[in-house]
Amino acid sequence: MGRAIDAAAKALSEFLQKVNIEHCYIGGYETSLTGGVRLTEDLDLCVVTDCQKALVKFPNFTLSPDNRLVYKHRGVDVYISRWVEGCYVLGNTPGVGV
């Protein structure tokens, strides 16, 4: 699954860079990028802007049942959260403060 996750991360990052959306990976994937060992089968991504309405119009983007933006790439789901004043916003629900 590692190569599929890396391919999904690369494809999404390239797309977001083209449309000028700042982003960073969080969670298990971010841990593995910084040398940690944490197995994961999905990706969690954080964006600074509220881009859900714009991105859901593009291919491969959908909304999950809990109203989170999801990017799907070759069997890998990338869950996209928004960063707002020190907290992740998952769908419409504030997440854990960081």
Secondary structure, DSSP 8 states (H G I E B T S, - for coil): -HHHHHHHHHHHHHHHHHTT--EEEEHHHHHHHTT-----SSEEEEESS--HHHHTTSTTEEE-TTS-EEEEETTEEEEEEEEETTEEEETTEEEEE-
